[in-house]
Amino acid sequence: MEKEKAKLMFKLAFSKKNWGHKFDRLEHYKRFQNLKIIVKDLSKKGWLLIQQKPNYTNISLNPKFKAEIIEFIEDKMSELKGMIK
């Protein structure tokens, strides 16, 4: 599941560039099998920001933990070293 967490955070960080004030709908990440568990774990660590709306939920990476998040992604997905700034 750790690699799945890294993949979700990589998608948010690299593809979408969702850091801080830029949010994306949680429904766009349905392909992740353990999405609810992953979101719960990452939000407990403070790495994921969650914004509840009446009809949907938004997520974004917390810029306060940018260095730790990048280190985690690169540790779990070594082929991506140096790609995320």
N, C-alpha and C positions, 0 to 999 in steps of 0.2 A: 504494500500500500504506500510505502514511502516514495517509490518511483512514480506512482500515480499522483501523489501530492506535488512532486517536483514537476511533473508534466503540466498539471493545472497552473501552477505558479509560473512556469515558463510561458505558457500560453498567455497569461495575463500580463507578464512583464515584457516579453519580446514582441509577440504578435500584436497585442492590443495596446501595449504601453499604459496599462491601467495602474497608475501609482497615485494614491491619495484621492484627489477630487474627481478623477475620471473613473466612472463605474460602468460595469457591464452586467446585463441580466444573467442571473444564475441559470435560467432555462437554456442558454446557449451552450452549456457544458454538460448536457444530458448524456453524452457518450462515456463519461466517467462513471463506472459501475458503483463506486462507493462515495458518490458525490456528497451526500448528507454527512457522512462520517468525516470525510476530508475537510469540509467546510467547518464543521464543529471543532475538529482538532486545531486547524489553523487559526480560527478565531479565538480559541482559548489561549494560544501562544501570543496573540496580538498581531499576527502577521497578516491577517485578512480583515478588512473592514466590510461590515455588512450594513446595508441600508434597506430597511423594509418599506415597501410601498403597498398600497391597498391591493393591487392585483399581481404584484411580482416582487422579487427580491434582487437587489443589486449587490455585486461584490467588487472589491478592489484590493490591491496590495497596500499595506501600510508602509509609507516611505520612511518612517522612523526606524524600521528594521531592514532597510534595503540591503545593507552589506550582509546581514545574516541570511536573508532570503536568497541572494545571489550565490552565496557560499553553499547553501543547502542544495540548490538546483545543480550547481556544478559538481557537487559531491555525488549526488544520485544519478546524474546524467553527464558523465565525464566527457562525452563527445561535444558538449556545449561550452567547454571552458573558454572564457574570453569573449563570448558572443553577446553577453548581456552587459549593458553599461548602466 
